[in-house]
Amino acid sequence: MTDTNSRASNGALLRHQAQIRSAQMNEVSTLQAQADALLECTAKGRLYAPGDTAADAHGCIDIQVTIEQ
């Protein structure tokens, strides 16, 4: 038999687990979006640098090669 306190505790635990799962899914979504952007830039032959002022709408910048002698 399950008493009222046990049911309340189980309910609280399930709500807590649901909150954790929701936060994890948000993190996964963020990481997936970053991976997609990285792959998009790579397909364009560009680098993913979303914070760069020269970045396009997808966060891509041109690759610049400097050779020092």
Secondary structure, DSSP 8 states (H G I E B T S, - for coil): ---HHHHHHHHHHHHHHHHHHHHHHHHHHHHHHHHHHHHHHHHTT-EE-TTSTT--TTSEE--------
